[in-house]
């Protein structure tokens, strides 16, 4: 992954899926290891994961 500026990173994250963000997080962990970027990627990954889990939980509850 090319090194993105903070503004580019935030713009790109808005259109990424949970899996894509997780891949970006993994790449950053073995690559540049920028703390603020790791934190931002982790935050976005958690938002997407929690949203998916909530939908799954609610769909199970209505069965």
MARGUSE-85865 format. One record per residue (C-alpha): residue number from 1; residue in three letters; chain; x, y, z. Coordinates in Angstrom, 1 decimal, padded with zeros to 4 digits. Example, Ala and Ser with C-alpha at 12.3 -4.5 7.8 and 13.67 -1.06 7.14 Angstrom:
2
  pos  code  unit       u       v       w
    1   ALA     A   012.3  -004.5   007.8
    2   SER     A   013.7  -001.1   007.1
// end
This chain:
63
  pos  code  unit       u       v       w
    1   UNK     A   000.0   000.0   000.0
    2   UNK     A   001.3   003.4  -000.9
    3   UNK     A   002.0   005.8   002.0
    4   UNK     A  -001.1   007.9   002.3
    5   UNK     A  -001.5   011.4   003.9
    6   UNK     A  -003.9   011.7   006.8
    7   UNK     A  -006.5   013.3   004.6
    8   UNK     A  -006.1   010.6   001.9
    9   UNK     A  -006.3   007.9   004.5
   10   UNK     A  -009.6   009.2   005.9
   11   UNK     A  -011.1   009.7   002.4
   12   UNK     A  -010.1   006.1   001.3
   13   UNK     A  -011.3   004.5   004.5
   14   UNK     A  -014.9   005.7   003.9
   15   UNK     A  -015.2   003.4   000.9
   16   UNK     A  -013.4   000.3   002.2
   17   UNK     A  -015.0  -002.9   003.5
   18   UNK     A  -014.3  -004.5   006.8
   19   UNK     A  -011.9  -007.0   005.1
   20   UNK     A  -010.1  -004.3   003.1
   21   UNK     A  -009.5  -002.2   006.3
   22   UNK     A  -008.3  -005.3   008.1
   23   UNK     A  -005.8  -006.0   005.3
   24   UNK     A  -004.6  -002.3   005.5
   25   UNK     A  -004.2  -002.7   009.2
   26   UNK     A  -002.2  -005.9   008.8
   27   UNK     A   000.0  -004.3   006.1
   28   UNK     A   000.7  -001.3   008.3
   29   UNK     A   001.7  -003.6   011.2
   30   UNK     A   004.4  -005.3   009.2
   31   UNK     A   005.3  -002.2   007.2
   32   UNK     A   005.8   001.3   008.4
   33   UNK     A   004.1   000.8   011.8
   34   UNK     A   003.0   004.4   012.2
   35   UNK     A   001.2   004.6   015.5
   36   UNK     A  -001.4   007.2   014.5
   37   UNK     A  -002.2   005.3   011.3
   38   UNK     A  -002.5   002.0   013.1
   39   UNK     A  -004.9   003.6   015.6
   40   UNK     A  -007.0   005.1   012.8
   41   UNK     A  -007.2   001.9   010.9
   42   UNK     A  -008.1   000.0   014.1
   43   UNK     A  -010.8   002.5   014.9
   44   UNK     A  -012.4   002.2   011.4
   45   UNK     A  -012.1  -001.6   011.5
   46   UNK     A  -013.9  -001.7   014.8
   47   UNK     A  -016.7   000.6   013.6
   48   UNK     A  -017.3  -001.7   010.6
   49   UNK     A  -017.0  -004.9   012.7
   50   UNK     A  -019.4  -003.7   015.4
   51   UNK     A  -021.9  -002.6   012.7
   52   UNK     A  -021.8  -006.0   011.1
   53   UNK     A  -022.2  -007.8   014.4
   54   UNK     A  -025.1  -005.7   015.4
   55   UNK     A  -026.9  -006.5   012.2
   56   UNK     A  -026.2  -010.2   012.7
   57   UNK     A  -027.4  -010.0   016.3
   58   UNK     A  -030.6  -008.2   015.4
   59   UNK     A  -031.4  -010.6   012.5
   60   UNK     A  -031.0  -013.5   014.9
   61   UNK     A  -033.2  -011.9   017.5
   62   UNK     A  -036.1  -011.5   015.0
   63   UNK     A  -036.1  -015.2   013.9
// end
